[in-house]
Every structure is written in structure tokens, then in C-alpha cells.
Amino acid sequence: MNKPNQNNFARGLDTVAQPVVVDRATWQAELDTLRVREKAHTRTGDALAAARRRLPMVEVDSSIPLIGPHGPVPLLEVFEGRRQLIAYFHMWHAGQPAEAQCEGCTFFTTHINELSYLNSRDVSYATFCEGPYEESSRYHDFMGWTMPWYSVPQDAVDQLIADRHFGMLVSYLRNGNQVFETYWTTDRGTEVMAPSYGLLDLTVYGRQETWEDSPEGWPQRRGGTDGSAFRMDGRPTAQWSRLAAGRSDDLGTKATATTPHCCQAERPLI
């Protein structure tokens, strides 16, 4: 097991750039002007959600097999008796150690730690991992994730992916024993999983990613399209706290880490 670098988390900003200082009345007036745009943005999001609710749907074979902790189960069982299901399709690099696993999928999945609110709306949530169950479930345990976790057998990938790719969110609806796909999104569409991004967007320095429109001198130390935004000291950022807590990152593989393609590494910034 690799030992965590206790200094891997940035303690400060390497810049003295900051906003101009004004009196409170001037500051509030500027904020009030911005608030008009924020409210319009919120209403636009409401309208898009309303449009999603009116989309048609396509039937999916409810017997598509997945591998869970107790062996093979059909897609229908993943609903756990609820009417709806949201599934995140987690990329996996088979045979690779923990440090080489997808930093983007790790970033987004790490934020999913409370399902009771979804469950109260008759919605189940699960992760569908691309890799073999034995390896990927060890990663699930190392990360301390608690959401239901399933592996997608190779012969079922095409049925579920349907010419798309892992690193996407999919919404399903169950009607009796029938299953329908109602919506899917990927790339920046998966940002809804990660409140860290929303909170960073409220701060003066933002996400500190190189693609952002920020004033000159603002810190932008991490890329937004090459996976580096989700890595620190050579491994997905969230792994460091798990190592510091003494958890083993042994996935049962013996391979030397390579630099696989991250599902978010070339996500369109739209």
C-alpha cells in the first residue's frame, strides 16, 4: 500500500490577486445586479427539467444481467422494488491498481453518500461498473462508498451502453416487469453529482481550472479537460484521505500503474 503524502493537500493560494475592496452598499448593489441573472439561470434550469419530464422513453430488456455482491441479478432487481432508478456508469481499468483508476469517475462517485432523499421519492440509485466485480468492489470498499455497486458483464455492455460510453448518468422507469430508459447525460452533465463544483463556483477563485473565465492573476492550477483537476500527487484526490485513514488500496492486481484514459479527460466544456 502506498503511504499518503501528508502535504498533498494545498494549504494556500500561490497568488495575491483578489477583488477590489468597496463599501458594503456598493458591493450589495453589484450583487443585486448579479442576482437577477442568477434567478434567470434558475428558471431556465426549471424549464429544462420540465422538458425532460416530457421526453418519450425507450424500452430496455429488464433481464439484462449484472453482477452484485450475491452474484448475477437482472436489471429489474436493481430497482429494489422502487419505480425509478438512476445509475452512474463507472469506468474501470481492469488489472490496474487503485491509483490508476478513473479520476473523473472517482470524483463524481465520491460525492454520492446519502440516498434516503432519493429513496423517499421512489428512486433507487446504483453504480454500474465496467470492470470485474472482484476488483471493482474492492475499490468500492477502499473508498468507503455505500451505494449499491454492480459490475456489468462484458456480454451485457452493448445492451446498456448502446453506442455511448462509461462515465454517464442514466435514468430508468419501471412499469411492472418492464424497464424503460427515460434520460441520459455525460461529460459536464454529470456535474449534478458533485456539489463540490457548485460550492467552488460560489467562491472568488472558483474551480481554479484553466478553462475558466477568471480575472488576470487568479489561480488556475488545474486542467479541466485532461483529468488533472481530479488528481493530486499521481492518484485520484479522494484516495489520499482513505490512505491516511489506514485503508488498504490493494485491489488484488499486480500490475504497475499506467496512465489510462479518464472518462472525463476530454469532456466538452459546454
Summary of the structure (lengths in Angstrom):
residues: 270
radius of gyration: 20.7
end to end distance: 38.3
largest distance: 64.0
contacts: 724
relative contact order: 0.19
helix: 33%
strand: 19%
